[in-house]
Amino acid sequence: MFVIGVYDIGEKRVAKVKKLFDQFLFWTQNSVFEGELSKAQLAEFKMRLEKIIDKRYDSVIFYIAGNKKWVTRDVVGVDRGNIGNIL
């Protein structure tokens, strides 16, 4: 499935969260990542994420599409992301 992940994380935890996102998705711009994941990969990602974030203050949102063909990506300005397969 195609996943877009965005986060708003406290400064003390943001480096750890970004490092985890880098393991699963492609960086597109500040706090925004996207890529293809299986259900199992997404479940592992969320489990590892919950060990890092503080649920009282931090926010992570995943937008999930069945596959990439259902998502249109339209960039105005510089396209900072490099979309491909990580895993």
C-alpha angles and dihedrals in degrees: 000000000000114000133191113193126192129177144190105194135172114262094248093058103033096093092054092047093049090050090052092047089051089059094057110024142027120260113240101169141327108332093346125110134167141182149113119300135169119232089255093051092049091049091051090046092053093046092053091043093055089058091059108037129074104230091204093064112010128080130199122177126191120197108199128196126182088243141337095269089073093058125075115203114203117177124194110196125353117007102217097175130090109206119203140103121306104175 
